[in-house]
Amino acid sequence: MTKSRITMKCRTWIFCLFAVLTFAACKEKPSDEERRITETSNAVLTAIEKNDEKAFRQLMAADLKDIGEDEKSLSRKFRLVREYYMEHTHGKRPGIQIKDSLTTFGKRVVFVPIYNGRGLKGSLREVRLMLGFGPVKYYPLNKISAFELHIFHHSNNNVPLPEEDFPGF
């Protein structure tokens, strides 16, 4: 090999190495806030999977009366969430999707897609568990400040659901 070919190969190798290192450096790492939200969301899913209502209750940051709940209504909602979760996940934990947008009340929203299917008009189309976090000024991120179960049915097979149907919390 000639000296110019070796130099060219060396330059190419250095350029490739630089490109790979630049790409690796640019890859986003989750922020501390996202990491804490993910940990708490996983704890919620673990409580649902283990049917541990007490652990779920301990993950609630807000006083129940502040969010329009009491122990009975929270228990009823927990059982409903667990019923849909167990029926449609079949032991496979769904992904956690942290949204950048905030609700009207400044809460960060996490979508947990429990079920997404196709079917006839009137049949079950999608089930989502919605978790609310914050605002950090009032509620720590190791607790959820709200939750809702969204259940959608097919009304017209050709109309897609909105990507983000934000909860009322």
For each residue, the residues with C-beta under 8 A, 3 or more apart:
1: 5 6
2: 5 6
3: 6 7
4: 7 8
5: 1 2 8 9
6: 1 2 3 9 10
7: 3 4 10 11
8: 4 5 11 12
9: 5 6 12 13
10: 6 7 13 14
11: 7 8 14 15
12: 8 9 15 16
13: 9 10 16 17
14: 10 11 17 18
15: 11 12 18 19
16: 12 13 19 20
17: 13 14 20 21
18: 14 15 21 22
19: 15 16 22 23
20: 16 17 23 24
21: 17 18 24 25
22: 18 19 25 26
23: 19 20 26 27
24: 20 21 27
25: 21 22
26: 22 23
27: 23 24
28:
29:
30: 34 35 38
31: 34 35
32: 35 36
33: 36 37 108 136 141
34: 30 31 37 38 98
35: 30 31 32 38 39
36: 32 33 39 40 141 142
37: 33 34 40 41 98 108 110 133 141
38: 30 34 35 41 42 96 98
39: 35 36 42 43 142
40: 36 37 43 44 59 131 133 141 142 143 144
41: 37 38 44 45 96 98 110 112 131
42: 38 39 45 46 96
43: 39 40 46 47 55 59
44: 40 41 47 48 56 59 131 144 147
45: 41 42 48 49 85 93 94 96 112
46: 42 43 49 50 52 55
47: 43 44 50 52 53 55 56 59
48: 44 45 51 56 78 81 82 85
49: 45 46 85 86 93
50: 46 47 55
51: 48 82
52: 46 47 55 56
53: 47 56 57 75 78 79
54: 57 58
55: 43 46 47 50 52 58 59
56: 44 47 48 52 53 59 60 78
57: 53 54 60 74 78
58: 54 55
59: 40 43 44 47 55 56 143 144
60: 56 57 64 74 143 144 145
61: 139 140 143 144 145
62: 66 67 139 145 146
63: 66 67
64: 60 67 69 70 71 74
65: 68 69 70
66: 62 63
67: 62 63 64 145 146 169
68: 65
69: 64 65 73 74 77
70: 64 65 73 74
71: 64 74 75
72: 75 76
73: 69 70 76 77
74: 57 60 64 69 70 71 77 78
75: 53 71 72 78 79
76: 72 73 79 80
77: 69 73 74 80 81 147 149
78: 48 53 56 57 74 75 81 82
79: 53 75 76 82 83
80: 76 77 83 84 149
81: 48 77 78 84 85 129 147 149
82: 48 51 78 79 85 86
83: 79 80 86 87
84: 80 81 87 88 114 115 127 149 151
85: 45 48 49 81 82 88 89 114 129
86: 49 82 83 89
87: 83 84
88: 84 85 114 115 127
89: 85 86 92 93 94 114 115
90:
91:
92: 89
93: 45 49 89
94: 45 89 112 113 114
95: 112 113
96: 38 41 42 45 110 111 112
97: 110 111 112 113
98: 34 37 38 41 108 109 110
99: 108 109 110 111 164
100:
101: 109 164 166
102: 106 107 108 109
103: 106 107 109 132 166 167 168 169
104:
105: 135 169
106: 102 103 134 135
107: 102 103 132 133 134 135 145 146 169
108: 33 37 98 99 102 132 133 134
109: 98 99 101 102 103 130 131 132 133 164 166 167
110: 37 41 96 97 98 99 130 131 132 133
111: 96 97 99 128 129 130 164
112: 41 45 94 95 96 97 128 129 130 131
113: 94 95 97 116 126 127 128
114: 84 85 88 89 94 127 128 129
115: 84 88 89 124 126 127
116: 113 125 126 127
117: 123 124 125 126
118: 125 157
119: 123 124 125 154
120: 123 154 157
121: 154 155 156 157
122: 153 154 155
123: 117 119 120 153 154
124: 115 117 119 127 151 152 153 154
125: 116 117 118 119 152 153 154 161
126: 113 115 116 117 150 151 152 161
127: 84 88 113 114 115 116 124 149 150 151 152
128: 111 112 113 114 149 150 165
129: 81 85 111 112 114 147 148 149 150
130: 109 110 111 112 146 147 148 149 150 167 169
131: 40 41 44 109 110 112 144 146 147
132: 103 107 108 109 110 144 145 146 147 167 169
133: 37 40 107 108 109 110 139 141 144 145
134: 106 107 108 137 138 139 141 145
135: 105 106 107 138 139 145
136: 33 139 140 141
137: 134
138: 134 135 145
139: 61 62 133 134 135 136 143 145
140: 61 136 143
141: 33 36 37 40 133 134 136
142: 36 39 40
143: 40 59 60 61 139 140
144: 40 44 59 60 61 131 132 133 147
145: 60 61 62 67 107 132 133 134 135 138 139 169
146: 62 67 107 130 131 132 167 169
147: 44 77 81 129 130 131 132 144
148: 129 130 167 168 169
149: 77 80 81 84 127 128 129 130
150: 126 127 128 129 130 165 167
151: 84 124 126 127
152: 124 125 126 127 161
153: 122 123 124 125
154: 119 120 121 122 123 124 125 157
155: 121 122 159
156: 121 159
157: 118 120 121 154
158:
159: 155 156
160:
161: 125 126 152 165
162: 165
163:
164: 99 101 109 111
165: 128 150 161 162
166: 101 103 109
167: 103 109 130 132 146 148 150
168: 103 148
169: 67 103 105 107 130 132 145 146 148
